[in-house]
Amino acid sequence: MTHTLEQLESTIVGRRAADPATSYVAKLFSKGMPKIAQKLGEEAVETVIAAVAGDREGVIGEAADLLFHLTVLLAAADIPLSAVMAELERREGVSGLAEYAARKPE
């Protein structure tokens, strides 16, 4: 599973400097972080709508779009996917409630 995400990350990084007329990834990068973040938000909302509607296939498709656009955003922010995976590994075995409480300001 992580191989697929690593391959996606590699493809996105490779297309970052491509011609925006021929590459959707390059087009997103040419528009900058605001547009990339907007697209990520749109995909998140579409995923939620599909989930609330009980549309299993819709959730699968929208979740794929969401992961794609998240990977684009991470690349634009110069954050490797491995950093996110390391954070998830750090949280492994920690209660979600305890982890959340630890992040809340006093």
DRENPA-3360 file (N, C-alpha, C; in nm, 2 decimals, always signed):
BEGIN
1 = MTHTLEQL = +0.08/-0.12/+0.00/+0.00/+0.00/+0.00/+0.09/+0.13/+0.00 ~ +0.19/+0.13/+0.09/+0.27/+0.25/+0.09/+0.35/+0.27/-0.04 ~ +0.38/+0.15/-0.11/+0.45/+0.16/-0.23/+0.37/+0.24/-0.33 ~ +0.24/+0.23/-0.34/+0.16/+0.30/-0.43/+0.17/+0.45/-0.40 ~ +0.16/+0.49/-0.27/+0.17/+0.63/-0.23/+0.31/+0.68/-0.26 ~ +0.41/+0.60/-0.24/+0.55/+0.65/-0.27/+0.57/+0.67/-0.42 ~ +0.51/+0.58/-0.50/+0.51/+0.60/-0.65/+0.44/+0.72/-0.69 ~ +0.32/+0.75/-0.63/+0.25/+0.87/-0.66/+0.33/+0.99/-0.62;
9 = ESTIVGRR = +0.39/+0.99/-0.51/+0.48/+1.10/-0.47/+0.59/+1.13/-0.57 ~ +0.65/+1.02/-0.61/+0.76/+1.03/-0.71/+0.71/+1.09/-0.84 ~ +0.59/+1.04/-0.89/+0.53/+1.09/-1.01/+0.50/+1.24/-1.00 ~ +0.44/+1.28/-0.89/+0.41/+1.42/-0.87/+0.53/+1.51/-0.87 ~ +0.64/+1.47/-0.79/+0.76/+1.54/-0.79/+0.82/+1.55/-0.93 ~ +0.82/+1.44/-1.01/+0.87/+1.44/-1.14/+0.80/+1.53/-1.24 ~ +0.67/+1.55/-1.21/+0.59/+1.63/-1.30/+0.58/+1.78/-1.26 ~ +0.63/+1.81/-1.15/+0.62/+1.94/-1.09/+0.67/+2.05/-1.19;
17 = AADPATSY = +0.78/+2.02/-1.26/+0.83/+2.12/-1.35/+0.79/+2.10/-1.50 ~ +0.70/+2.01/-1.52/+0.65/+1.99/-1.66/+0.57/+2.11/-1.71 ~ +0.53/+2.09/-1.83/+0.46/+2.20/-1.90/+0.31/+2.20/-1.85 ~ +0.27/+2.31/-1.79/+0.13/+2.31/-1.73/+0.02/+2.29/-1.84 ~ +0.06/+2.31/-1.97/-0.04/+2.28/-2.07/-0.06/+2.13/-2.09 ~ +0.03/+2.05/-2.05/+0.02/+1.91/-2.07/+0.02/+1.82/-1.94 ~ +0.03/+1.89/-1.83/+0.04/+1.81/-1.70/-0.05/+1.88/-1.60 ~ -0.15/+1.81/-1.55/-0.24/+1.86/-1.44/-0.16/+1.90/-1.32;
25 = VAKLFSKG = -0.06/+1.81/-1.28/+0.02/+1.84/-1.16/+0.10/+1.97/-1.18 ~ +0.16/+1.99/-1.30/+0.23/+2.11/-1.32/+0.14/+2.23/-1.32 ~ +0.02/+2.22/-1.37/-0.08/+2.32/-1.37/-0.11/+2.37/-1.23 ~ -0.13/+2.27/-1.14/-0.16/+2.30/-1.00/-0.04/+2.37/-0.94 ~ +0.08/+2.32/-0.96/+0.20/+2.39/-0.91/+0.22/+2.53/-0.96 ~ +0.18/+2.55/-1.09/+0.20/+2.69/-1.14/+0.10/+2.79/-1.08 ~ -0.01/+2.74/-1.02/-0.11/+2.82/-0.96/-0.08/+2.85/-0.81 ~ +0.02/+2.77/-0.76/+0.06/+2.79/-0.62/-0.02/+2.73/-0.51;
33 = MPKIAQKL = +0.03/+2.74/-0.39/-0.03/+2.68/-0.27/-0.18/+2.71/-0.25 ~ -0.22/+2.84/-0.27/-0.37/+2.86/-0.25/-0.46/+2.77/-0.34 ~ -0.42/+2.75/-0.46/-0.51/+2.67/-0.55/-0.50/+2.52/-0.51 ~ -0.37/+2.48/-0.48/-0.36/+2.34/-0.44/-0.44/+2.31/-0.31 ~ -0.43/+2.40/-0.21/-0.51/+2.39/-0.09/-0.66/+2.39/-0.12 ~ -0.70/+2.48/-0.21/-0.84/+2.48/-0.25/-0.89/+2.35/-0.31 ~ -0.81/+2.29/-0.39/-0.84/+2.16/-0.46/-0.85/+2.05/-0.35 ~ -0.76/+2.05/-0.26/-0.76/+1.96/-0.15/-0.89/+1.97/-0.07;
41 = GEEAVETV = -0.93/+2.09/-0.04/-1.05/+2.11/+0.04/-1.17/+2.07/-0.04 ~ -1.18/+2.09/-0.17/-1.29/+2.05/-0.25/-1.30/+1.90/-0.25 ~ -1.19/+1.83/-0.26/-1.19/+1.68/-0.26/-1.23/+1.63/-0.13 ~ -1.19/+1.70/-0.02/-1.24/+1.65/+0.11/-1.39/+1.66/+0.13 ~ -1.44/+1.78/+0.08/-1.59/+1.80/+0.09/-1.66/+1.69/+0.00 ~ -1.61/+1.66/-0.12/-1.67/+1.56/-0.20/-1.67/+1.43/-0.14 ~ -1.56/+1.40/-0.07/-1.55/+1.27/+0.00/-1.65/+1.26/+0.11 ~ -1.67/+1.37/+0.19/-1.77/+1.37/+0.29/-1.91/+1.35/+0.23;
49 = IAAVAGDR = -1.94/+1.42/+0.13/-2.07/+1.41/+0.07/-2.10/+1.27/+0.02 ~ -2.00/+1.21/-0.04/-2.02/+1.07/-0.09/-2.04/+0.98/+0.04 ~ -1.97/+1.00/+0.14/-1.99/+0.92/+0.26/-2.12/+0.93/+0.33 ~ -2.17/+1.05/+0.34/-2.30/+1.08/+0.40/-2.41/+1.02/+0.31 ~ -2.39/+1.02/+0.18/-2.49/+0.97/+0.09/-2.48/+0.81/+0.09 ~ -2.39/+0.75/+0.15/-2.37/+0.61/+0.15/-2.33/+0.55/+0.02 ~ -2.26/+0.64/-0.06/-2.21/+0.60/-0.19/-2.07/+0.54/-0.18 ~ -2.06/+0.41/-0.16/-1.93/+0.34/-0.14/-1.83/+0.37/-0.25;
57 = EGVIGEAA = -1.88/+0.35/-0.38/-1.79/+0.37/-0.49/-1.75/+0.52/-0.50 ~ -1.84/+0.61/-0.47/-1.81/+0.75/-0.47/-1.70/+0.78/-0.36 ~ -1.71/+0.72/-0.25/-1.61/+0.74/-0.14/-1.48/+0.69/-0.19 ~ -1.48/+0.58/-0.25/-1.35/+0.52/-0.30/-1.28/+0.62/-0.40 ~ -1.36/+0.67/-0.50/-1.31/+0.76/-0.60/-1.27/+0.89/-0.54 ~ -1.35/+0.94/-0.45/-1.32/+1.07/-0.39/-1.20/+1.06/-0.30 ~ -1.19/+0.95/-0.23/-1.08/+0.93/-0.14/-0.95/+0.92/-0.22 ~ -0.95/+0.86/-0.33/-0.83/+0.86/-0.42/-0.79/+1.00/-0.46;
65 = DLLFHLTV = -0.90/+1.08/-0.50/-0.87/+1.22/-0.54/-0.81/+1.30/-0.42 ~ -0.87/+1.27/-0.30/-0.82/+1.34/-0.18/-0.67/+1.30/-0.15 ~ -0.64/+1.18/-0.16/-0.50/+1.14/-0.13/-0.41/+1.20/-0.24 ~ -0.45/+1.20/-0.37/-0.37/+1.26/-0.47/-0.34/+1.41/-0.44 ~ -0.45/+1.48/-0.41/-0.43/+1.62/-0.39/-0.35/+1.65/-0.26 ~ -0.37/+1.57/-0.16/-0.29/+1.58/-0.04/-0.14/+1.56/-0.07 ~ -0.11/+1.46/-0.15/+0.03/+1.44/-0.19/+0.08/+1.56/-0.27 ~ +0.00/+1.62/-0.36/+0.05/+1.74/-0.43/+0.08/+1.85/-0.33;
73 = LLAAADIP = -0.01/+1.87/-0.23/+0.01/+1.97/-0.13/+0.13/+1.95/-0.05 ~ +0.16/+1.83/-0.01/+0.28/+1.79/+0.07/+0.40/+1.83/-0.02 ~ +0.40/+1.79/-0.14/+0.51/+1.82/-0.23/+0.53/+1.97/-0.24 ~ +0.43/+2.04/-0.26/+0.44/+2.19/-0.27/+0.49/+2.25/-0.14 ~ +0.47/+2.19/-0.03/+0.52/+2.24/+0.10/+0.66/+2.18/+0.13 ~ +0.71/+2.10/+0.04/+0.84/+2.03/+0.06/+0.84/+1.94/+0.18 ~ +0.73/+1.87/+0.20/+0.71/+1.78/+0.31/+0.71/+1.64/+0.25 ~ +0.81/+1.56/+0.27/+0.80/+1.42/+0.21/+0.70/+1.34/+0.28;
81 = LSAVMAEL = +0.64/+1.25/+0.20/+0.54/+1.16/+0.26/+0.60/+1.08/+0.37 ~ +0.72/+1.05/+0.37/+0.79/+0.98/+0.48/+0.78/+1.05/+0.61 ~ +0.77/+1.18/+0.61/+0.76/+1.26/+0.74/+0.62/+1.23/+0.80 ~ +0.52/+1.23/+0.71/+0.38/+1.20/+0.76/+0.37/+1.06/+0.81 ~ +0.43/+0.96/+0.73/+0.43/+0.83/+0.78/+0.50/+0.81/+0.91 ~ +0.61/+0.88/+0.93/+0.68/+0.87/+1.06/+0.59/+0.93/+1.17 ~ +0.52/+1.03/+1.15/+0.43/+1.08/+1.25/+0.32/+0.98/+1.28 ~ +0.26/+0.92/+1.18/+0.16/+0.81/+1.21/+0.22/+0.70/+1.29;
89 = ERREGVSG = +0.35/+0.66/+1.25/+0.41/+0.55/+1.33/+0.44/+0.60/+1.47 ~ +0.47/+0.72/+1.49/+0.49/+0.77/+1.63/+0.37/+0.76/+1.71 ~ +0.25/+0.79/+1.65/+0.12/+0.78/+1.72/+0.07/+0.64/+1.74 ~ +0.13/+0.54/+1.67/+0.08/+0.41/+1.68/+0.08/+0.36/+1.82 ~ -0.03/+0.30/+1.87/-0.04/+0.25/+2.00/-0.07/+0.35/+2.11 ~ -0.09/+0.48/+2.06/-0.13/+0.58/+2.16/-0.28/+0.60/+2.14 ~ -0.35/+0.61/+2.25/-0.50/+0.63/+2.24/-0.52/+0.76/+2.16 ~ -0.61/+0.76/+2.07/-0.65/+0.89/+2.00/-0.69/+1.00/+2.09;
97 = LAEYAARK = -0.76/+0.97/+2.19/-0.80/+1.07/+2.29/-0.68/+1.13/+2.37 ~ -0.59/+1.04/+2.40/-0.47/+1.08/+2.47/-0.38/+1.17/+2.38 ~ -0.37/+1.12/+2.26/-0.28/+1.20/+2.16/-0.34/+1.34/+2.14 ~ -0.47/+1.34/+2.12/-0.54/+1.47/+2.10/-0.52/+1.56/+2.22 ~ -0.54/+1.51/+2.34/-0.53/+1.59/+2.46/-0.38/+1.64/+2.47 ~ -0.29/+1.57/+2.43/-0.15/+1.61/+2.44/-0.12/+1.73/+2.35 ~ -0.20/+1.74/+2.24/-0.18/+1.85/+2.14/-0.25/+1.98/+2.18 ~ -0.35/+1.97/+2.27/-0.43/+2.08/+2.31/-0.35/+2.18/+2.40;
105 = PE = -0.36/+2.31/+2.37/-0.29/+2.40/+2.46/-0.35/+2.40/+2.60 ~ -0.27/+2.43/+2.70/-0.32/+2.44/+2.84/-0.41/+2.55/+2.86;
% end
